[in-house]
């Protein structure tokens, strides 16, 4: 993908994030979320933190997909939530107690 096209795609994805109840990347070493970057593809995220265990599409906008990754099961499962819009990472956070449910 040419650099300009990728830059435009990322900017559009970030613009979608600003309109949706989503946030930036907020994560720790425990989950690996801190190694993610806005604009990554699902394949890049999977290569970084592994395969998701759960996936849910937004009922109001099917192009928004939230994937949940289990990363700590010692005292009860903790999940990392990673949100994609049209296949581009737009938000991620860890330390969640339930699988993600997009609006």
TAQUI-V164879 format. One record per backbone hydrogen bond with DSSP energy under -1.0 kcal/mol. NH is the residue of the N-H (numbers start at 1). CO is the residue of the C=O. E is the energy in kcal/mol with one decimal. If there is no record, write none. Layout:
BEGIN
nh & co & e
NH & CO & E
NH & CO & E
END
This chain:
BEGIN
nh & co & e
6 & 2 & -2.5
7 & 3 & -2.5
8 & 4 & -2.5
9 & 5 & -2.4
10 & 6 & -2.6
11 & 7 & -2.5
12 & 8 & -2.5
13 & 9 & -2.4
14 & 10 & -2.7
15 & 11 & -2.1
16 & 12 & -2.1
17 & 13 & -2.1
18 & 14 & -1.7
20 & 16 & -1.6
22 & 20 & -2.6
26 & 92 & -2.8
32 & 28 & -1.5
34 & 28 & -1.2
35 & 32 & -2.1
36 & 33 & -2.0
39 & 89 & -2.4
40 & 37 & -1.8
45 & 41 & -2.3
46 & 42 & -2.7
47 & 43 & -2.1
48 & 44 & -1.1
49 & 45 & -3.1
50 & 46 & -1.9
53 & 68 & -2.5
54 & 68 & -1.6
56 & 66 & -2.6
58 & 64 & -2.8
64 & 61 & -2.5
65 & 84 & -2.4
66 & 56 & -3.1
67 & 82 & -3.1
68 & 54 & -2.6
69 & 80 & -2.4
71 & 78 & -2.3
78 & 72 & -1.6
79 & 96 & -3.0
80 & 69 & -2.5
81 & 93 & -3.2
82 & 67 & -2.7
83 & 91 & -3.1
84 & 65 & -3.1
85 & 88 & -2.5
86 & 63 & -2.3
88 & 85 & -1.1
89 & 40 & -2.9
90 & 83 & -3.1
91 & 83 & -1.4
92 & 24 & -1.3
93 & 81 & -2.2
94 & 26 & -1.5
96 & 79 & -2.2
END
